[in-house]
Amino acid sequence: MFESLSDRLSSTLQNLRGKGRLSEANIADALREVRIALLEADVALPVIKEFIGHVRERAMGQEVLKSLTPAQALVKVVNDELVTLMGAANESLDLSAAPPAVVLMAGLQGAGKTTTTAKLARLLKLKENKKVMVVSADVYRPAAIKQLETLAEQVEVVFFPSSTSSRPVDIVNAALVEARRQFIDVLLVDTAGRLHIDAEMMAEIKAIHAAVNPVETLFVVDAMTGQDAANTACAFGEALPLTGVILTKTDGDARGGAALSVRQITGKPIKFMGVGEKVDALEAFHPERLASRILGMGDVLSLIEEVEAKVDKSQAEKLAKKIKKGSRFDLEDFRSQLLQMENMGGMNSLMDKLPGMGQVPDAVKNKVGSDKSTTRMIAIINSMTPKERVFPDVIRGSRKRRIARGSGTNIQEVNKMLKQHKQMQKMMKKFSGGGMKKMLKMMQGKMPPGGMPPGGFPM
């Protein structure tokens, strides 16, 4: 996410860290690089101008030039200004109205409104404990109604059926009546999109808005459209009283222009961002966490939340007990770990949230393993017999050929996976019995006085 912007800003600020003191010339050079990075990220020009102005004003002041660590002080200034630019803090949905609270989803065609409606319904159901109903007012695309019905079934929320022969206003009015009858907490209304902004679409969505009086009117926009996203949001904001924005497809956006422009241009907060195609790939938008990720400092809080939400705790406890007893870490356990990692968005997603990854060269990151290699390893283990998974030593010539054929891989990949499992097995063996205590004792001598530093292991 936002790789090109992150790489450029991280390297620019990293170059300053080697300098003991900062001069006005150093800062001017760094800000020139920051401006180029923002231009390449497709951030709106007025936003860049204001951002650079604020950073320059603070950078030339006592806060940075008189600091004992001026380079770090400048990084903090850039970080703070990025946070301010994107909205200071997360703004959640205001659902305090008498139920059903209506949330209207607006946006252009192809932005991902229907999928985002289902994702938001799932999030409200699981995290806010709300009873949710969804309805499609898109009478121009029969596939949109069917898609929402399928997704509603998948995320287990109530679907209100609609038809292409009905008027959008009549559909939402009927859905509101039914939502009251079923004591629904939140009604999500998916509206029709167009390929571009037109008067007819705006008139229709205004009529829907007037009919249901939503507590939240969210503009769903594709992050990959860059500063165009901010301009489109502005046009919608003139027609509708928007309360917030949802950025979709941020996982495919290497630039980040939309995330940095939308709030400033529209004055509306970004409330959520879509980080993948799956129904659980919607996250609350936290400006401070995203700024940290953009500057290559990771996002540990989001990583912890993701682990809490997606790791199967009973499975993890079962494995921990097994390892503690000294039992063999077999390929079935290895597959379970790979599936858990895949469930959390894969290795790339995890690495993106780890502090310091911005300074790690791509060649080193690639050696750790890609998400594709994780999927291939799972396929290899799936092609084995139960006996082979428990006793991998029996896997030799003919068995390897059969496994490679069954998984669509080759013998070299099978050998590589078996080698990785062997290394993992050795590591797990160290944790069994008193191995963990011995390891901690060995590490104790390498730690600074007072034990573990606040930030974790010494680097």
Secondary structure, 3 states (H helix, E strand, C coil): CCHHHHHHHHHHHHHHHCCCCCCHHHHHHHHHHHHHHHHHCCCCHHHHHHHHHHHHHHHCCHHHHCCCCHHHHHHHHHHHHHHHHHCCCCCCCCCCCCCCEEEEEECCCCCCHHHHHHHHHHHHHHHCCCCEEEEECCCCCHHHHHHHHHHHHHHCCEEECCCCCCCHHHHHHHHHHHHHHCCCCEEEEECCCCCCCCHHHHHHHHHHHHHHCCCEEEEEEEHHHCHHHHHHHHHHHHHCCCCEEEEECHHHCCCCHHHHHHHHHHCCCEEEEECCCCCCCEEECCHHHHHHHHCCCCCHHHHHHHHHHHCCHHHHHHHHHHHHCCCCCCHHHHHHHHHHHHHCCHHHHHHHHCCCHHHCCHHHHHHHCCHHHHHHHHHHHHCCCHHHHHCHHHCCHHHHHHHHHHHCCCHHHHHHHHHHHHHHHHHHHHHCCCHHHHHHHHHHCCCCCCCCCCCCCCC
